[in-house]
Amino acid sequence: MYILNITYVVADSKVPLWKNWLQQDAFSNSIAFQNTPYRVYKINHVAEEGQVSFSVQFDFDSLAFLDLFEQELDSAHAKSLNPLLGPQCLFFSTILTKEEL
C-alpha cells in the first residue's frame, strides 16, 4: 500500500478559502480523484505565526495509479489553487509505503 501525503501550509485568513477549494474545486474534474477517498488532518504545530498546516492523505494499491493521480493533482494545483491563493498556500508531497517490522 502507498500513501500520498500532501502537506499544505495556508495563511490563517485563507483557511476557509482553501477548505472550499479542497471540497469543491480540487478534485471535481478528475476521474482519479472521484474514485479516491482522502483524509484531511490539521497538523498540531505552528510553522510560523499566521499559518496553519494540513495533511491530506490518499491511499493507493498501485504505484502506477498513484503516478497518474499525482499528474492530475499537479494540474489541479496549477489551474485552480495557485491562481486562487498564490504564495498564501504552499504545499509539498511525500509518498509513504507501509513498513513491516
C-alpha positions, 0 to 999 in steps of 0.5 A: 500500500502507498500513501500520498501525503500532501502537506499544505501550509495556508495563511490563517485568513485563507483557511476557509478559502482553501477548505472550499477549494479542497471540497469543491474545486480540487478534485471535481474534474478528475476521474482519479480523484472521484474514485479516491477517498482522502483524509484531511488532518490539521497538523498540531504545530505552528510553522510560523505565526499566521499559518496553519498546516494540513495533511491530506492523505490518499491511499493507493494499491498501485504505484502506477495509479498513484503516478497518474493521480499525482499528474492530475493533482499537479494540474489541479494545483496549477489551474485552480489553487495557485491562481486562487491563493498564490504564495498564501498556500504552499504545499509539498508531497511525500509518498509513504509505503507501509513498513513491516517490522 
